[in-house]
């Protein structure tokens, strides 16, 4: 599977599952974007959630590790799922940790 297909599947699922309760920004890597910025930036029930989607054997770059550390330090949620199922599990876990959203 290509990363862009995983991005599309994750965005479609998130919109179907949460509708207007989720705002998703899909970051396209280019020379003009912030190096290492996660692929998906999500506001879900007021929570800041970032996902660096991966496929195959891709690992995190040093710039992506810096973003991860900064997001977690700021109180956000971060994950690097390799499949739609991993993405779904992360989203459900994140929402369930916040009792007011159950």
C-alpha distances in whole Angstrom, upper triangle without the diagonal:
4,7,8,7,7,10,11,11,13,15,16,17,19,21,21,22,25,25,28,28,25,25,21,21,18,19,17,18,21,24,26,24,25,23,21,21,19,16,17,21,22,26,26,30,31,29,27,23,21,17,15,12,10,7,8,12,12,16,18,20,24,24,21,23,26,25,24,27,29,27,28,32,32,31,28,25,22,19,16,13,10,9,11,14,14,15,17,19,20,21,23,24,25,27,29,30,32,35,36,32,32
4,5,5,7,9,10,11,13,15,16,17,19,20,21,23,24,25,27,27,24,23,19,19,15,16,14,15,17,21,22,20,22,20,18,19,16,13,15,19,21,25,25,29,30,28,25,22,19,16,14,10,9,7,9,12,11,15,16,18,22,21,19,22,24,23,22,26,27,25,27,30,30,30,27,24,21,18,15,13,11,11,12,15,16,15,18,20,20,21,24,25,25,27,29,31,32,35,36,32,33
4,5,5,6,9,10,11,12,14,15,16,18,20,21,22,23,25,25,21,20,16,15,12,12,11,12,15,18,20,17,18,17,15,15,13,10,12,15,17,21,22,26,26,24,22,18,16,12,10,7,6,6,9,12,10,13,14,15,19,18,16,18,21,19,19,22,23,22,23,27,27,27,23,21,17,15,12,11,9,10,11,14,14,13,16,18,18,18,21,23,22,24,27,28,29,32,33,30,30
4,5,5,6,9,10,11,12,14,15,16,18,20,21,21,23,23,20,18,15,14,10,11,10,11,14,18,19,17,18,18,16,15,13,10,11,15,17,20,21,25,26,24,22,19,16,13,12,9,10,10,13,15,14,16,17,18,21,20,18,21,23,20,20,24,25,23,25,28,28,27,24,22,19,17,14,13,12,12,12,16,16,14,17,20,19,19,22,24,23,25,27,29,30,32,33,29,31
4,5,5,6,9,10,11,12,14,15,16,18,20,20,22,23,20,19,16,15,12,14,13,15,18,22,22,20,22,21,19,18,16,12,13,17,18,21,22,25,26,25,23,20,18,15,14,10,11,10,13,16,15,18,19,21,24,23,20,23,25,23,22,26,27,25,26,30,29,29,25,23,20,18,15,13,12,10,10,14,15,13,15,18,18,18,21,23,23,24,27,28,29,32,32,29,29
4,5,5,6,9,10,11,12,14,15,16,18,19,21,21,18,18,14,14,12,13,13,15,18,22,23,20,21,20,18,17,14,11,11,15,15,19,19,23,24,22,20,17,15,11,11,7,8,8,11,14,14,16,17,19,22,21,18,20,23,20,20,23,24,22,23,27,27,26,22,19,17,14,12,10,8,7,7,10,11,10,12,15,15,15,18,19,20,21,23,25,26,29,29,26,27
4,5,5,6,9,10,11,12,14,15,16,17,18,19,15,14,11,11,8,10,10,13,16,20,20,17,18,18,16,14,11,8,8,11,12,16,17,20,21,20,18,15,12,10,10,7,9,10,14,17,15,16,17,18,21,20,17,19,21,19,18,22,22,20,21,25,24,24,20,18,15,13,12,10,10,10,9,12,13,10,12,15,15,14,17,19,19,20,23,24,25,28,28,24,26
4,5,5,6,9,10,11,12,14,15,15,17,18,15,14,11,12,9,12,12,15,18,22,22,19,21,21,19,17,15,11,10,14,14,17,17,21,22,21,20,17,15,13,13,11,13,13,17,20,18,20,20,22,25,23,20,23,25,22,22,25,26,23,25,28,27,26,22,20,18,17,15,14,13,12,10,14,15,12,13,17,17,16,18,21,20,21,24,26,26,29,28,25,26
4,6,5,6,9,10,11,12,14,15,17,18,15,15,13,14,12,15,16,18,21,25,25,22,23,23,21,19,16,13,12,15,15,17,17,20,22,21,20,17,16,13,14,11,13,13,16,19,19,20,21,23,26,25,22,24,26,23,22,26,26,24,25,28,28,26,23,20,18,16,15,12,12,9,7,10,12,10,11,14,15,14,16,19,19,19,22,24,25,27,27,23,24
4,6,5,6,9,10,10,12,13,15,15,12,13,10,12,10,13,15,17,21,24,24,21,22,22,19,17,14,11,9,12,11,14,14,17,19,17,16,13,12,10,11,9,12,13,16,19,18,19,19,22,24,23,19,21,23,20,19,23,23,20,21,25,24,23,19,16,15,13,12,10,11,9,6,9,10,7,8,11,11,10,13,15,15,16,18,20,21,23,24,20,21
4,5,5,6,9,10,10,11,12,13,10,10,7,9,8,12,14,17,20,23,23,20,21,22,20,17,14,11,8,11,10,12,12,16,17,16,15,13,12,11,13,11,14,16,19,22,20,21,21,23,25,23,20,23,24,21,20,24,23,20,22,25,24,23,19,17,16,15,15,13,14,13,10,13,14,10,11,14,14,12,14,17,16,16,19,21,21,24,23,20,21
4,6,5,6,8,10,10,12,14,11,12,10,12,12,15,17,20,23,26,26,23,24,25,23,21,18,14,12,14,13,15,14,17,19,19,18,16,16,15,16,14,17,18,21,24,23,24,24,26,29,27,24,26,28,24,24,27,27,24,25,29,27,26,22,20,19,18,18,16,16,14,10,13,15,12,11,15,16,13,15,19,18,18,20,23,23,25,24,21,22
4,5,5,6,8,9,13,13,11,12,11,14,14,17,19,22,25,29,28,25,26,26,24,22,18,16,13,15,13,15,13,16,18,18,18,15,16,14,16,14,17,18,21,24,23,24,24,27,29,28,24,26,28,24,23,26,27,23,24,28,26,25,21,18,18,16,17,14,15,12,9,10,12,10,8,12,13,11,12,15,16,15,17,20,20,22,22,18,19
4,5,5,6,7,10,9,7,9,8,12,12,16,18,21,24,28,27,23,24,25,22,20,16,14,11,12,10,11,9,12,15,14,14,12,13,12,15,14,17,19,22,25,23,24,23,26,28,26,23,24,26,22,21,24,24,20,21,25,23,21,18,16,16,15,16,14,16,14,10,12,13,10,8,12,12,9,11,14,13,12,15,18,17,19,19,15,16
4,6,5,5,7,8,7,8,8,12,13,16,19,22,25,28,27,24,25,26,24,21,18,16,13,13,11,12,11,13,15,16,16,14,15,15,18,17,20,22,25,27,26,27,26,28,30,28,25,27,28,25,24,27,26,23,24,27,25,24,20,18,19,18,19,18,19,17,13,15,17,13,12,15,15,12,14,17,16,15,18,20,20,21,20,17,18
4,6,6,9,10,10,12,12,15,16,20,22,25,28,32,30,28,29,30,28,25,21,19,16,17,14,15,13,15,18,18,19,17,18,18,20,19,22,23,26,29,28,29,28,31,33,31,28,30,31,28,26,30,29,26,27,30,28,26,23,21,21,20,21,19,20,17,14,15,17,14,12,15,16,13,14,17,17,16,18,21,21,22,21,17,17
4,6,10,9,9,12,13,16,17,21,23,26,29,33,31,28,29,30,27,25,21,19,16,17,14,14,11,13,16,16,17,16,17,17,20,19,22,23,26,28,28,28,28,30,32,31,27,29,30,27,25,28,28,24,25,28,26,24,21,19,19,19,20,18,19,17,13,13,15,13,10,13,14,10,10,14,14,12,14,17,17,18,17,14,14
4,6,5,6,9,11,15,16,20,23,26,29,32,30,27,28,29,27,24,20,19,15,15,11,11,8,9,12,13,15,14,16,17,20,19,23,24,28,30,29,29,28,30,32,30,27,28,29,25,24,27,26,22,23,26,24,22,19,17,18,19,20,19,21,19,15,16,17,14,12,14,14,11,11,14,13,11,14,16,15,16,15,12,13
4,5,6,9,10,14,16,20,22,26,28,31,30,27,28,29,28,24,21,20,16,16,12,12,10,11,14,15,16,16,18,18,21,21,24,26,29,32,30,31,30,32,34,31,28,30,31,27,26,29,28,24,25,28,26,24,21,20,21,21,22,21,23,21,17,19,20,17,15,18,17,14,15,18,17,14,17,20,18,20,18,14,16
4,5,7,10,13,16,19,22,26,28,31,29,26,27,29,27,24,21,20,16,15,12,10,9,9,12,14,15,15,18,19,22,22,26,28,31,33,32,32,30,32,34,31,28,30,30,26,26,28,27,23,25,27,25,23,20,19,21,22,24,23,25,23,20,21,22,19,17,20,19,15,16,19,17,15,18,20,18,19,17,14,16
4,7,10,13,16,19,23,26,28,31,29,26,26,28,26,23,20,19,16,14,10,8,6,6,9,10,12,13,16,17,21,21,25,27,31,32,31,30,29,31,32,30,27,28,28,24,24,26,25,21,22,24,22,20,17,17,18,20,22,21,24,22,19,20,20,17,15,18,17,13,14,16,14,12,15,17,14,16,14,11,13
4,6,10,13,16,19,22,25,28,26,23,23,25,23,19,17,16,12,10,7,6,5,7,9,9,10,10,12,14,17,18,21,24,27,29,27,27,25,27,29,26,23,25,25,21,21,23,22,18,20,22,20,18,15,14,16,17,19,18,21,20,17,18,18,14,13,16,14,11,13,15,13,11,15,17,15,17,16,13,15
4,7,10,13,16,19,22,24,22,19,20,22,21,17,15,14,10,8,6,5,7,9,10,10,10,10,12,13,16,17,21,23,27,29,26,26,24,26,27,24,22,24,23,20,20,22,21,17,19,22,19,18,15,15,16,17,19,19,21,20,18,20,19,16,16,18,16,13,16,18,15,14,18,19,18,20,18,16,18
4,6,10,13,16,19,21,20,17,17,19,18,14,12,10,7,6,5,7,8,12,12,12,10,9,10,11,13,14,17,20,24,25,23,23,21,23,24,22,19,21,21,18,18,21,19,16,18,21,19,18,15,14,14,15,16,16,18,18,15,18,17,14,14,17,15,13,16,18,15,15,19,20,19,22,21,18,20
4,6,9,13,15,18,16,13,14,16,15,11,10,8,6,5,6,9,11,15,14,14,11,11,10,11,12,13,17,19,23,25,22,22,20,21,22,19,17,20,20,16,17,20,18,16,18,21,19,19,15,15,14,15,16,17,18,19,17,20,19,15,17,20,17,15,19,20,18,18,22,23,22,25,24,21,24
4,6,10,12,16,14,12,13,14,13,10,9,6,5,7,9,12,14,18,18,16,14,12,10,10,10,11,14,16,20,22,19,19,18,19,21,18,15,19,19,16,17,20,19,17,19,22,20,21,17,16,15,15,14,15,16,17,15,19,18,15,17,19,17,16,20,21,19,20,24,24,24,27,27,24,26
4,6,9,12,11,8,9,11,10,7,7,5,6,8,11,14,17,20,19,18,15,13,11,10,10,11,14,16,20,21,18,18,16,16,18,15,13,16,17,13,15,18,17,15,19,21,20,20,17,17,15,15,14,16,17,18,18,21,19,16,19,21,19,18,22,23,21,22,26,26,26,29,29,26,29
4,6,10,9,7,10,11,11,9,9,7,9,11,14,18,20,24,23,22,19,17,14,13,12,12,14,16,19,20,17,18,16,16,18,15,14,18,18,15,17,21,20,19,22,24,23,24,21,20,18,17,16,17,18,19,19,22,21,18,21,24,22,21,25,26,24,26,29,29,29,33,32,30,32
4,7,8,6,8,8,8,8,9,8,11,13,17,20,23,26,25,23,20,18,15,14,12,12,13,15,18,19,15,16,14,13,15,12,12,16,16,14,16,19,19,18,21,23,23,24,21,21,18,18,16,18,18,20,20,24,22,20,23,25,23,23,27,27,25,27,31,31,31,34,34,32,34
4,5,5,8,8,10,11,13,12,15,16,20,23,26,29,28,26,23,21,18,17,15,16,17,19,21,21,18,19,17,15,17,14,14,18,18,16,19,22,21,21,24,26,25,27,24,24,21,21,20,21,21,23,24,27,26,24,27,29,27,26,30,31,29,31,34,34,34,38,38,35,37
4,6,8,8,11,12,15,15,17,19,22,25,28,31,30,28,25,24,20,20,18,19,20,22,24,24,20,20,18,16,17,14,15,19,18,17,20,22,21,22,25,26,26,28,25,26,23,24,22,24,24,27,27,31,29,27,30,32,29,29,33,34,31,33,37,36,36,40,40,38,40
4,7,9,12,11,14,14,16,17,20,23,26,29,28,26,23,22,19,20,18,20,21,23,26,26,22,22,20,18,18,15,16,19,18,17,20,22,20,21,24,25,24,26,24,25,23,23,22,25,25,27,28,31,29,27,30,32,29,28,32,33,30,32,36,35,35,38,38,36,39
4,6,9,8,11,11,13,13,17,19,23,26,24,23,19,18,16,16,14,16,18,21,23,24,20,20,17,15,16,12,13,16,15,13,16,19,17,17,20,22,21,23,20,21,19,20,19,21,22,24,25,28,26,23,26,28,25,25,29,29,27,28,32,31,31,35,34,32,35
4,6,6,9,11,13,13,17,19,22,25,23,21,18,17,14,15,13,16,18,21,23,23,19,18,15,13,13,9,10,13,12,10,13,15,13,14,18,18,18,20,18,19,17,18,17,20,22,24,25,27,25,23,26,27,24,24,28,28,25,27,30,29,29,33,33,31,34
4,6,9,11,14,14,18,21,24,27,25,23,19,18,15,15,12,15,16,19,21,20,16,15,12,10,10,6,8,11,10,9,12,14,13,14,17,19,19,21,19,19,16,17,16,19,20,23,24,27,24,22,26,27,24,24,28,28,25,28,31,30,30,34,34,33,35
4,6,9,12,12,16,19,22,25,23,21,17,15,12,11,9,12,13,16,18,17,14,12,9,7,8,5,4,8,8,7,9,12,12,12,15,16,17,18,16,16,13,13,12,15,17,20,21,23,21,19,22,23,20,21,25,24,22,25,28,27,27,31,32,30,32
4,7,9,9,13,15,18,22,20,18,14,12,9,9,8,11,13,17,19,19,16,14,11,11,11,8,6,10,9,6,9,12,11,10,13,15,15,16,14,14,11,12,12,15,17,19,20,22,20,17,20,22,19,19,23,22,20,22,25,25,25,29,29,27,29
4,6,7,10,13,16,19,18,16,12,10,6,6,5,8,10,14,17,17,14,13,10,11,12,10,7,10,11,7,8,12,12,10,13,15,15,16,12,12,9,9,9,11,13,15,16,18,16,13,17,18,15,15,19,19,17,19,22,22,22,26,26,24,26
4,7,10,14,16,19,19,17,14,11,8,6,5,6,9,12,16,17,14,14,12,13,15,13,10,13,14,11,12,15,15,13,16,19,18,18,15,14,11,11,10,11,12,14,14,17,15,12,15,17,15,15,19,19,18,20,23,23,23,27,27,24,26
4,6,10,12,16,15,13,11,8,6,5,7,8,11,14,18,19,17,16,15,16,18,16,13,15,16,12,12,16,15,13,15,18,17,17,13,12,10,10,10,11,13,14,13,16,14,11,13,16,13,12,16,17,15,16,20,20,20,24,24,21,23
4,7,10,13,12,11,7,6,5,7,9,11,15,18,22,22,20,19,17,18,19,16,13,16,16,12,12,15,14,11,13,16,14,14,10,10,9,11,12,14,16,17,16,18,16,13,15,17,14,12,16,17,14,15,19,19,18,22,21,19,22
4,6,10,9,8,6,5,6,8,11,13,17,20,23,24,22,21,19,21,22,19,17,18,18,15,14,17,16,12,14,17,15,14,10,10,10,12,14,14,17,17,15,17,16,12,13,15,12,10,13,15,12,12,16,16,16,19,18,16,18
4,7,6,5,5,6,9,11,15,17,20,23,27,28,26,25,23,24,25,22,19,21,20,17,16,18,17,13,15,17,14,13,10,10,12,14,17,17,20,20,18,20,18,15,15,17,14,11,14,15,12,11,15,15,14,17,15,13,16
4,5,5,7,7,10,13,16,17,21,24,27,29,27,26,24,26,27,25,22,23,23,19,18,20,19,15,16,18,16,14,11,11,13,14,17,17,20,20,17,18,17,14,13,14,12,9,11,12,9,8,12,13,11,14,12,10,13
4,6,9,10,14,16,20,21,25,27,31,32,30,29,27,29,30,28,25,25,25,22,21,22,21,17,18,20,17,15,13,13,15,17,20,20,24,23,20,21,20,17,16,17,15,11,12,13,11,8,11,12,10,11,9,7,11
4,7,9,13,16,19,21,25,28,31,32,30,29,27,28,28,26,23,24,23,20,19,20,18,15,16,17,14,12,11,12,15,17,20,21,25,24,22,23,21,18,18,19,16,13,15,15,12,10,13,13,10,13,11,10,14
4,6,10,13,17,19,22,25,29,29,27,25,23,25,25,23,20,20,20,17,16,17,15,12,12,14,12,9,7,8,11,14,17,18,22,22,20,20,19,16,16,16,13,11,12,12,9,8,12,11,9,12,12,10,14
4,7,10,14,16,20,23,26,27,24,23,20,22,22,19,17,17,17,13,12,14,12,9,10,12,10,8,5,6,9,12,15,16,20,20,19,20,18,15,16,16,13,11,14,14,10,11,14,13,12,16,15,14,17
4,7,10,13,16,19,23,23,21,19,17,19,20,18,15,15,16,12,11,13,12,9,10,13,11,10,6,5,6,8,11,13,16,17,16,16,14,11,13,13,10,8,12,12,8,10,13,13,13,16,17,15,17
4,7,10,13,16,20,20,17,16,14,16,16,14,11,12,13,9,8,11,11,8,10,13,12,11,8,6,5,7,9,11,14,15,15,16,14,11,13,14,11,10,14,14,11,13,16,16,16,20,20,18,20
4,6,9,13,16,17,14,13,12,14,16,14,10,12,14,11,9,13,13,11,12,15,15,14,11,8,6,5,6,7,10,12,12,13,11,8,11,12,9,10,14,14,12,15,17,17,18,22,22,20,22
4,6,10,13,14,11,10,8,11,13,12,8,10,12,10,9,13,14,12,13,17,17,17,13,11,8,6,5,7,9,11,12,14,12,10,14,15,12,13,17,17,15,18,21,20,22,25,26,24,25
4,7,11,12,10,10,10,12,15,14,11,13,16,13,12,16,17,15,17,20,20,20,17,14,11,8,5,5,6,8,9,12,10,9,12,14,12,13,17,17,16,19,21,22,23,26,27,25,26
4,7,8,6,7,9,11,15,15,12,13,16,15,14,18,19,18,19,22,23,23,19,17,13,10,6,6,5,8,10,13,11,11,14,15,14,16,19,19,19,22,24,24,26,29,30,28,28
4,6,6,9,11,14,17,18,15,17,20,19,18,21,23,22,22,26,27,26,23,20,17,13,10,8,5,8,11,13,12,12,15,17,16,18,21,21,22,24,26,27,29,32,33,30,31
4,6,9,12,15,18,19,17,18,22,21,20,23,25,24,25,28,29,29,26,23,19,16,12,11,8,10,13,15,14,15,18,19,19,21,23,24,24,27,29,29,31,34,36,33,33
4,6,10,12,16,18,15,16,20,20,19,21,24,23,24,27,28,28,26,23,19,16,12,12,9,12,16,17,15,17,20,20,20,22,25,24,25,28,29,29,32,35,37,34,34
4,7,9,13,14,12,13,17,17,16,19,21,21,21,24,26,26,23,21,17,14,10,11,9,13,16,17,15,16,20,20,19,21,24,24,24,27,29,28,31,34,35,33,34
4,7,10,12,9,10,14,14,13,15,18,18,18,21,23,23,21,19,15,12,9,11,10,14,17,18,15,16,20,20,18,21,23,23,22,26,27,27,29,32,34,32,33
4,7,8,6,6,10,10,10,12,14,15,15,18,20,20,18,16,13,11,8,11,12,15,18,19,16,16,20,20,18,20,23,22,21,25,26,25,27,31,32,31,32
4,5,5,6,9,10,11,13,14,15,17,18,20,21,20,18,15,14,12,15,15,19,21,23,20,20,23,23,21,23,26,25,24,27,29,28,30,34,35,33,35
4,5,5,6,9,10,11,13,14,16,17,19,20,19,19,15,15,14,17,18,22,24,26,22,22,25,25,22,24,28,26,25,28,30,29,30,34,35,34,35
4,5,5,6,9,10,11,12,14,15,17,19,17,17,14,15,14,17,18,22,24,25,22,21,25,25,22,23,27,26,24,27,29,28,29,33,34,32,34
4,5,5,6,9,10,11,12,14,15,17,15,14,11,11,10,13,15,18,20,22,19,17,21,21,18,20,23,22,20,23,26,25,26,30,30,29,31
4,5,5,6,9,10,11,12,14,16,14,14,11,11,10,14,16,19,21,22,19,18,22,21,18,20,23,22,20,23,25,24,25,29,30,29,31
4,5,5,6,9,10,11,12,14,14,14,12,13,13,17,19,22,24,25,22,21,24,24,20,22,25,23,21,24,26,24,25,29,30,29,31
4,5,5,6,9,10,11,13,11,11,9,11,12,15,18,21,22,23,20,18,21,21,18,19,22,21,18,21,24,22,23,27,27,26,28
4,6,5,6,8,10,11,9,9,6,8,9,13,16,19,20,21,17,16,19,18,15,16,19,18,16,19,21,19,20,24,25,24,26
4,6,5,6,9,10,10,10,9,11,13,16,19,22,23,24,20,19,22,21,17,19,22,19,17,20,22,20,21,25,26,25,27
4,6,5,6,9,9,10,10,13,15,18,21,24,24,25,22,20,23,22,19,19,22,21,18,21,23,20,21,25,25,25,27
4,5,5,6,5,7,7,10,13,16,19,21,22,22,19,17,20,19,16,16,19,17,14,17,19,17,18,21,22,21,24
4,5,5,5,6,7,10,13,16,19,21,22,22,19,17,19,18,14,15,18,16,13,16,18,15,16,20,21,20,22
4,5,7,9,10,14,16,20,23,25,26,26,22,21,23,22,18,19,21,19,16,19,20,17,18,21,22,22,25
4,6,9,11,15,18,20,24,26,26,26,23,21,23,22,18,18,21,19,16,18,20,17,17,20,21,21,23
4,7,10,13,17,19,23,24,24,24,21,19,20,19,16,16,18,16,12,14,16,13,13,16,17,17,20
4,7,10,14,16,20,21,21,21,18,16,17,17,13,13,15,14,10,12,15,13,12,16,17,16,19
4,7,11,13,16,18,17,17,14,12,14,13,9,9,12,10,7,10,13,11,12,15,17,15,17
4,7,10,13,15,15,16,12,11,13,13,9,10,13,12,10,13,15,14,15,19,20,18,20
4,6,10,12,12,13,9,8,11,10,7,9,12,11,10,14,16,15,17,20,22,20,21
4,7,9,11,12,9,8,12,12,9,12,15,14,14,17,19,18,20,24,25,23,24
4,6,7,8,5,5,9,9,8,10,13,13,13,16,18,18,20,23,25,22,23
4,7,8,7,8,11,12,11,14,16,16,17,20,21,22,24,27,28,26,26
4,5,5,6,9,10,11,13,14,15,17,19,20,21,24,26,27,24,24
4,5,5,6,9,10,11,12,14,15,17,18,20,22,24,25,22,22
4,5,5,6,9,10,11,12,14,15,16,18,20,22,24,21,20
4,5,5,6,9,10,10,12,14,15,16,19,21,23,20,20
4,5,5,6,9,10,11,12,14,16,17,20,21,18,18
4,5,5,6,8,10,11,12,14,16,18,19,16,16
4,6,5,6,8,10,10,12,15,17,19,16,15
4,6,5,6,9,10,11,13,16,17,15,15
4,5,5,6,9,10,11,14,15,12,13
4,5,5,6,9,10,12,13,10,10
4,6,5,6,9,11,13,11,11
4,6,5,7,10,12,10,11
4,5,5,8,9,6,7
4,5,6,9,7,6
4,6,9,9,9
4,6,6,7
4,5,6
4,6
4
